[in-house]
Amino acid sequence: MADQIRTAVVGTGYFGRFHANHYTKNADAKLVAVVDADPERAKAMAEEFGAEPLTDHRDIYGKVDAVSVAVPTPFHFDVARDLIDAGLHVNIEKPITETVEQAQILTKLAEERGTVLQVGHIERYSAAYRVISEKIDLPLYLESYRIAPWKARGVDVDVILDLMIHDIDMIIGLVGSPVSSVDAVGTGVMGRKVDIANARINFESGCVANVTTSRISYKTERRLRVFSHSQYLNCDLGERKIFGYSLRGDPMTEGLAAIATDTVDIPQEDSLGNEIASFLDCVRTGKKPFVDGYAGSEALRVAVMINESIDAQLKKVQAWLTPGSPVTVTAKA
């Protein structure tokens, strides 16, 4: 391998452009090619970043060492499978694939080929995640809140795969225990997919997480609260501040003096830049990715469980409203 890792980006949409930009800026990488089925889109981005435009991802074989896959989710599996099978290292945007079975196939194939498979769960590469993971140990309960105004982008999938999966993966990483069950509710409002959802996630360790996500809010807000033994973190991820509370004495005898408080400012960092740098480091050194195929598969498995729980809940509601059911609800004029 040359001094610089030869890279390519497959998919020239919203996220693909960011990946190309970071490869161009990273001293360890050389952006060789950009790929898109639309030749005009490929040409436009190639000209912007000084790369070769291609229309078929298989045309990069022999030209590059590592690839970012930023095509729409339904194409993740086929594209990534081809690239991994050809011996290329792959950084794939979240969610890893459409189905858990596909995710497991990619993970196994990467192991067989000895290639790096990293999944772009960007929150795990954020300064916020790093600071929180350093401050908390063995969480007992977590509560996340991610809401945003309606945007046309990303509505081809439900809010679970669009937004909530960020929090799912981040929470799984903090808890460090397999998920045992979920109970969720949700509904579509603006689009044909679920736009607002709440899930209660139960872990084998006994930890519980309550996750709320909406893409139909009038404001943007991102918060995470984490409780553990004798410690509580209130994290305002939008404002990049963490408010911590911990016991340093006996509150029964010392009162409020037994409770230590501190405020930590989360450093301003480029999370995608961190993600790309980590991927290149794994390619160069052979390290295990921070978010590998197994982590991506687990996040997707939990997202699927949440969707299945929501589907079951919506079917109950529909049965409740159907004439002939035990109780029929009639809307008032």
N, C-alpha and C positions, 0 to 999 in steps of 0.2 A: 504494500500500500504506500502511496506517495506521502510526502510530508503533510499535505492537505488531503482530507477525506473528500473524495468526489461524491457529490450529492445531487439529488434531483427531487422535484416536487411533482406529484401526480394529482392533478386537480387545481385549477387556477381560480377558484371561487374566493369567497371572503377569507377563509382561514388559509387557503393555499398561498395567497399573496403574502400573508404574515410569515409563513414558514420560509418562503423564498427570500424575503427580506432579511430574516435572521441568519440564514445560511450565508448570504452575501456579506453580512457584517461580522460573522464569526471567523477569526483568524485560522481556526483549525479546519475550516471547510472551504470547498470550492463548488459553487453552484454550476453544474454542467448543463443541466437540461430541465425544462418544465414541460409537462405533458397535459394535454386536454383534448378531448374528442372534437372540440370545436377548434379548427385550425386558426381562426382569427383571434380567439382568446389566448391560445398558446403563443401565438406570434407577439401579441401585445405585451404579455408578461415577460416573455423572453427578451424582448427589446429593452424593457424597463430594467431588467437585472443582468443583462449581458450573458444570456444562456441560449442554448439551442432549443428551438421549439419542436415538439414532437406530438403526434396525435395518438400513439399507441404505447402503453406503458412497457410493452415487451421490447420496444426499440431501444430502451436504455441498457439492456443486457450488455455487459462488457464495457460500458462507458462509465458506470458509477459504482460506488460501494455501498451507499446508504440512501434511503428514500423516505420522504414523508408522504403518506397517503392521506389526501384531504379531499377525496371524492365524496359524493353523497353516501350515507350509511348503507343503502342497499347494494352498493358496489364494493364495499370494503372487503368482503370475503374473497371474491374472485380476484380482485387486483392484488391484494396482499398475499394470497396463496401463490399466485404466479411469481411474484417477486421473491418470496421466501424460498420457494422451490428452486429458483435460479441462484440461490445463495446470497441474496442481498439482505442487508440489515434494514429493518422497517420500523419507522415510527408512525403509528396509525392514530388518527384522530378518534376521539371518543364519540359514541360507544364503539367498542372494538369491532363488533359485527351486529347483525340483526338478531341472531339467535345464539344461545349459550352453546349449542352443539357446534356451530361454526367457530366460535371463539376457542373452544377446546381443540378443534382440529388445527387451527392456526398455531396455537401454543405448542402442541405436540410436534407439528411440522418444523417449527423454529428450533426446537430442541434436537430433532433428528438432523437438521441441516447445520446446526451449530451457529445459527445467526441470532442477532439481537432482535427481539420483538418488544418494543416499548409502546405503551398506550398513552395517548395524550390527555390524561386527566390532569389538566393544568393546575388545579388547586393544590395538588400535592407538591408542586414545584414552587409554590408561592412562599413569600416571606412569612405570611400569616400562619400557614400550616407549620412551618419550621419552628416558629416561636411558640405556638400552642403546644406542639408535641414535646418541646423541651420543658415546658412548665407544668404539664399535667401527667399524672401517672395513674393507671388503672381507673378510668372513668366509670362512674356508676349510672349517670344519666346525662344525655345530651339533648339539646333543643336547638334546631336550626331554622332559620327564617330567611328565605330568599324570594323576593318579589320584585317585579319589574313591569313597566308599562308594555302595552301590546306593540309588537313589531312583526312585520310580515316575514322576516327572515327566521328560519328554523321551524316554522309551523307545519312542515311536512311530517314531523314527528310530534308525539305528545310531550307535555311539559316534563314528564318523568325522564325521558331520554334527552330532552333539550336542556333542561336546567337542573332538575333534582339530582340527576346522576352525579353532578359535581359534589354535592353534599353527601350523597351515598358513599362515594369512594373516599372522601375525606374522613368521614366518620368511621368507616371500616378501618382505615389506616390508623386512626387514633385509638380505637377500641382494641384492635388486634385479636379479635375473636370471630369465629364463623357466625353468620346470621342463622337463627333457628326458625323464625317465623315473622310474618308481618301482618298488619291489619290496616287497610287503607281506604280512603274515600276520595272521590274526585269527580269532576265533571267538565264537559266542554262548555264554553260560553261564547267565544268569538269565532272559533273555528270548528272543524269537524273532529278534532282530537281533544283529549283532556287538556284543559288550560289551567286548572287549579287543582291541587292535590295535597292531601295530608296523609302521612304514613307513620305508624308506630312500628318501629323495628326492634325486634327482640334478639339478643345475642346469647350464645351458649354460655358465656361468662356470667349472665345475669344482668348485664348492662342493657339499658333501654334507651332508644333514641326516638324523639318526636320531630318529624321533618315536615315543614310546610313550604310549598313552592307555588308561585302564581306568576303568570305572564300577562295578567289583565289588571294590574294595580295602577293607581294614579301616580305612584312614586317608585323609586328604586331603593331597596333596603336589603342589607345582608348582615345577619347577626348569627352568632353561635354562642350558646351557653353550655358550659361543661362543669359538671359536678363530680367530685371524687371525695375520698375520705378527707374531711377537714379542709377542703379547698373548693373554691368556686371561681370560675373565669367567665366574665361577661365580655364577649368579643364583638366589637363593632367593626366588621370587616370593610364596610364602606368608608368609614372615617379612619381606618387603620389604627385603632386603639384597642388595647386589652386592659380591662379593669379586673384586678385580682384580689381575692379575699382568702385568707388562710389563718388557721389557728396557730398562735404562738404561746398560748397559756391556757388557763382554765377560765372560761367565761362565767362559770358559776360563782367564782370568787373574785375575778378581776374585771368582769363586765366587758365593755367594749374594748378595753385596753388589751384584752387577750386576742383580739382580731387584728391581724396585720393587713393593710391595704397597700396596693401599689398600682401604678398605671404605666403601661409599656406602650411606646409608639412602635408600630410595625414599620420596618424600613420600606421605603419605596423601591421596589425592584420590578424588573420585567419578568413575569412568570414564564412566558413563552420562551424568552431568552434563556432562562434557567433550564427549561425543558429541553431545548435544542442542545445546549451545552452538555447536559447530562447524557443525552443520547449519543452525541459524538464521543464523549469520554468512554461510554460503554463499548462503542464500536472499536475504539482505539485500544482499550485495555482488556476487553473481555469481561468487564464487570457485569453483574446482574442488574438490569434496569430497576430503578426505584419503583416504577409501576410496570410490571411485566405482564405477560399474557394471563397468568393466573389471577393477578389483581384485577385486570380488565374483565376477565370472565366472571369473577365474583361480583363486581359492581353491576354487571349486566344481569347476572342471575337474580340479584336482589331487585333490580328495576323490573324484571319480568314478574317476580313475585308480587310486587306492588301493583302492577297493571292487572294481574289476574285477580287480586283482591278487589280492586276498583271495579272490574268487570262484573264480579259476583255481586257487589253492592248495588251497581246500577240495574242488574237484572232483578234484584229484590224490589227495587223502587218501581221498575216497570210492571212487575207482577202485582204490586200493591195498587197501582193505578189502573190496571186492566179490568174492564167490566167483567163481573163474574167472580172476581177474587173475593176473599172474605170481607175485605173492606175496600170500598171505592171512594177515592177523594175527588170531590167536585170543586173546581175553582169558583170562587165567588165573583160576581160581576163587579 
